Structure formats: C-alpha cells, structure tokens
C-alpha cells in the first residue's frame, strides 16, 4: 500500500515536471524569431505592461491623461481631458513649483481615442513626448521628461 502511494506521488511529480517543461517549450515557440524587428511602439514603451502595477495606475479615469507627482503612479494624481497650454494653471501644493508645471514623474494615457503629446514648455513648446493611447510611463525620467512637462495636447 505504501509503495503504491509513493509510486503515485512520484508519478505526480514526474507529470508536473513534464508539464512545466512542455509549458516552457510552448513559451519558447511563441517567442519571435531571432532577428525579427521589434515593433517601435514596444521599443518606446518598455514598461507599458509592468509585472506589478501600482494601484494608482487604475485611479486614472477613462478618457483622461493622468500624471503623478512621483514615479510608479504614486503621489498626488492630476487628470486632464483636453489640451492645456499651461500646466502652471493647475495648482498642486505637493510640487515644489506649487503647480503641475515641471512636476510630473509618471503618466498614463487612458484616453478613448487619441494619443497624447506632453511638452517641455508651456504653449506646446520644447521637446514633445508622445504617450500612446493606453500607454503608461511609470518613470518619465527614462525619457528625460521627469519634472519637465508644462503642457499637453491630444493627437488623433
Ligand atoms: Ca517645463
């Protein structure tokens, strides 16, 4: 009786091991062939599907561009539905500027139809940073945009 139980356990372990191995093979088979060109959108947005998404990411309502004072969608969140020439018009006491100007460290485009351009300067000037519709950027510093955004517009 004990031998049979041990055999069953061994078989179970063996099947589990085989299952994992097969799963690994499937994953390998699904990976792109080497030399395949990366989709530029994927290359630009490496963290659009992070392993662990902080809760703040989901606070952004549909139809809005959202930005956070801190990286990883943390700190106070701001939300914008239209074009805005002056982020300095939106007060934020948790920013050193006292407004959203030059303050955002992470952002998410939860728009329904359009991409978003975020700009270095007020009035849509300076360096533009594109945030695709549906994209989240957990650390704007990776694009050299930390604490720099001063205006935004939607691009459809
Ligand atoms: Ca700026």
Boltz pocket constraint, residues with backbone or C-beta under 6 A from the ligand:
constraints:
  - pocket:
      binder: B
      contacts: [[A, 101], [A, 102], [A, 119], [A, 120], [A, 121], [A, 122], [A, 147], [A, 148], [A, 149], [A, 150]]
      max_distance: 6.0
